[in-house]
Amino acid sequence: MTRAPTSLAGRVVAWQRSHGRHHLPWQNTRDPYRVWLSEVMLQQTQVTTVLAYYQRFLERFPAVTDLAAASQDDVLALWSGLGYYSRACNLHRCAQQVVERFGGRFPERAELLATLPGIGRSTASAISSFCFGERVAILDGNVKRVLGRALGFDQDLARASHEKLLWQRAEALLPDSEADMPAYTQGLMDLGATVCLPRQPRCTDCPLKSDCVALREGRPEAYPVKSRTLRRSAQSLWLLWASDAQGRVWLQRRPATGIWAGLHALPVFESEADLLAALPPDAVVEMQPVFTHVLTHKDLHLHPARV
């Protein structure tokens, strides 16, 4: 009779292999291009949304060299609707640097991967763990929740020094065998996505329930601890909706930084007076109903002016 693993890593690995997710198209591969593409798309985006985009990207850009050779407009067009467009710009720049700096091959170490555009420490670790078996910790939002609850880590993660400490704790928990790293990394992700939920976690199904501090305390939703709240702001902008007799709409490419960076958009003005000053004196302007567009940190109150 095989004894059940006692270490946290061993239990996560065993649970992932028998109960984790195995059906997603970017799983069961050690191709760093495919893993990287999925990791970037999954940042702040649901799996169900990513599936179709992931397939379309692979059909259009089957290798990192194909993505690097594409125009930014082509990449942004294919990304359209997925949101957080800076990810698409970084994706394109990253592919170009993989070709220019590493001959079209992703580096095998997380330390080098993290030097590429759009790849932070946790994403770099996920790629190197999945594809190359490197013993490195990940610490995305889901994993902070899993480990924070299991360890009873009650330090405020709004402070960088406390997050650094959790990184150290995460590194100390890694499995000894590199061969277990893909299952361990995927297992932590799967637990956070399907069991250790932000609200109403399914603690009875968790392989860590026997010594989870948060469960023992009876307050899993108190972890992870993060005091800093998102400060929302608001801004009013005026949009010039100008079209010609053929119905073509005038668009401008946005600056490389700021709202809608690098995207084509209606010309944007800080005030109605600025917008009107940019038009010919005889222009007929129809002000449209104001609407609100919600960004992560800001509410935009948009005033379209049709000409």
Summary of the structure (lengths in Angstrom):
residues: 307
radius of gyration: 23.4
end to end distance: 77.9
largest distance: 87.9
contacts: 866
relative contact order: 0.10
helix: 47%
strand: 10%
